Amino acid sequence: MKDMFARYSTDVIMSTAFGIEANCIKDPNSEFRRWGKQIFKENSFWIALFLFFPQFMNFFSVPTTNKNITQFFIKMFRDNVNYRQTFNVVRHDFMNLLIQLMEKGYVEPDDKKDTTKDTINVSPTTNRITMLEATAQSYVFFLAGFETSSTTATFSLYELAQQQHIQDKVYNEIDKVLKKHGELTYDSVNEMTYLHKVINETLRKYPAVPILNRVCTKDINVPTTNIHVPKGTLISIPVFGVHRDPSIYPDPDKFDPERFNADEIAARHPYAYLPFGEGPRICIGARFGYLQVKIVLVSLLSKFKFKLHPRTPVPLSFDERSPVLVAKGGVYFIIEQR
C-alpha cells in the first residue's frame, strides 16, 4: 500500500511543483517514480553527516544529492519554464509562483485590486531568484511532499485496520459529510473533524520526520534547567521520543484520536507535538500535506473496508537507514468493497 500511496503523492506533487502530469498511478515504472525512489536510496552515511556535521559537508563541498538526480530535476524544471514562457501557459500552481519570482522578483496577489504600493515598488533586480534557486525550491517541495504524505496515509490505514470501531466512525463521518455536500470539496474535507484527529494521532505516533535538526541562533540558558546553549550549537530534537513520552501522552502506544480534542490539546505544551516542526521554520507545506492525505483516505474509506493482511507485522519495525519513518517489509491489507 505504501508504494501505491507514493505513486499517488508523486502525481500530486509533480503536478503542483513542476506542472507535469506524471501518471505514476497508471504507470508504476514512470521515470518520475524511479527518480523519487532513487532520492531515498542515498547513502545513509552522507545523510548522517549532513544532519549532524553540516560544517564538514560545507567545508569539503560534498553534495548531499546524487549528481544524476540533480541534473534530471534541473533539466526538467528548465524545460518546463521555457515551455510556459514560450507558449504563455499559466497554471495556478507552485511552479507559477516560482516563475513570477524569477521574472519579477515578487508574487502577484490573487486579487489585482489588493496590489499595494510596496508590491509595485519592489526592485526587480535585487529580489529576483535564479533558475537554479527556483529549481531547488521546487525540488525540496517534491522531496518533502511525496514520501511524508505516503507514509502518513499508510500508517493511518495500518491503525484503522486494527481498530475497526475507529475505522467505522471515520467512515460514518465521511459518508454523512459527502451526502450533505454531494461531492468531495475543500469545504467538505474541512468538516471532517474526526478524520483530522485520526491523522493527527497518526502523526503523533508515527511522525514522518522523527528527528528535527536546528542551529541555536543566540546564547541561551534553557528555562527551568542549568543548561547553557552557546550560539551556533547544533540541536537535534527527538520528535519520535517526545511523541511517545508517557508523561506527555499517557499509554503512548495506544492509538487514540481523542487525544486531539480541543481540551486535550490546550492541556499540553504547544511544542509537545511537532510533526511539522514549529516556529519560523515550521513546514511550509503542512496544510498541503493534510489535504493530500485526507483526500486519498476519504476516496478509499468511502468505498472500501481495510483489514490487516497476515504479512503485515504487529507491531511494525522501522528502516533505520531512511531519513523518514518507513516500515520495514511493507504494509499489506485485505481490502473489501463496502
Secondary structure, DSSP 8 states (H G I E B T S, - for coil): -HHHHHHHHHHHHIIIII-----TTT-TT-HHHHHHHHHTTS-HHHHHHHHH-HHHHHHTT--SS-HHHHHHHHHHHHHHHHHHHHHT---SSHHHHHHHHHHTSS---SSGGG--HHHHT--TTTS---HHHHHHHHHHHHHHHHHHHHHHHHHHHHHHHH-HHHHHHHHHHHHHHHHHHSS--HHHHHT-HHHHHHHHHHHHHS-SS-EEEEE--S-EE-TTS--EE-TT-EEEEEHHHHHT-TTTSSSTTS--GGGGSHHHHHHS-GGG--TT--GGGS-TTHHHHHHHHHHHHHHHHTTEEEEE-TTS-SS--B-TT-SS--BTT---EEEEE-
